[in-house]
Amino acid sequence: MMLLINEPSLDLQNKILLESIEVSDVFSLTVGPFEGQNSDVLRQQLEPYLLRTIKTQHWFSYYVPTGYEITVNLYQSCEETKKILKQSYHRLLGRSPERVTNLEDICFFQNGKLFLGTVSHEYICFAYPPNNQFYDTLTKICSWDIVDDVTDEQITL
């Protein structure tokens, strides 16, 4: 498992995002606790590609206490959603100062398995590269540490 280190610039975050979009067949976005100025716009753009909504207490490295839930939307990765994300979702980690959307914590899946997951506001990003080519791509973009696998975080859809 790879852990992203030394928060990369927004340009490098965007490169990781674009590479992940290209490899994925499904991605998830968690509904954050605030409303951004364009929250409804992004949600409406992605709505036709919504596969399902999951309510849970744990989703990739993020836990909430008993009695609370996280809402996670799973979307189909296709040419249209790739265009939407490329135009509207430029920050892998952190929250934009403008808080333009409350959809955050993007995670990418290939063949039902998580290969890149984030908790954006905590600056957490782990990768489980699906192949050597993707591993090489990530390591050329920025610095990663190789860490022990955390099996509880390896989501399978």
Summary of the structure (lengths in Angstrom):
residues: 157
radius of gyration: 14.5
end to end distance: 18.5
largest distance: 42.4
contacts: 467
relative contact order: 0.28
helix: 32%
strand: 32%
